């Protein structure tokens, strides 16, 4: 099935988790199961931006996270800030770190996935690797741990650093390595899907330049599916 059916049941507690706010921007934590922006259907109107707009009516979405992905999302509060922050994402000036639990034991301790992606149109919203028509997509990764779950099924905790920002990039790149993300109802095989109640992908850290003041801001939020406490993203040596 291209897009397995689901009933949209967004989490209500906490209803809205604001990590930072000033006159130019808002940084929020989007939980897994909540859309970043409203869907077309009436029952899909609830979203992070809808909730934020109840408190900050001028807020606009600068970037998005998949519904099933949790983590940090930045919203702009005015046109100038939106333009400035959007440009940072476009020029790949922001620094992002995700964490994922993936099926199996990843052999390399670290590496790069450089595989171009395109929409798998007959099976949308799924994406696929396409060397002829796909857009450049690059992900760096570090393996944090290799272990077994309570049923002795192998999985790895990995830190993911998307250099580009393609739709479903991290999910498809991990799948291409042979290690689908646990709980991924679009890409995981049966065992990987059964090993977690939600997609085990979390946007843990984001660093960007303040749109008007110019100094760097660093945000992070704990990984909900692992006790691992990573060092600040700013300390990572490229």
Secondary structure, 3 states (H helix, E strand, C coil): CCCCCCCCCCCCCCCCEEEEECCCEEEEEECCCCCCCCCCCHHHCCCHHHHHHHHCCCCEECCCCCCCCEEEEEEECCHHHHHHHHHHHHCCCCEEEEEEEEECCCCCCEEEEECCEEECHHHCCCEEECCCCCECCEEEEEEEEEEECCCCCEEEEEEEEECCCCCCHHHHHHHHCCCCECCCCCCCCHHHHHCCCCCCEEEEEEEEECCCCCCEEEEECCCCCCCCCCCCHHHCCC
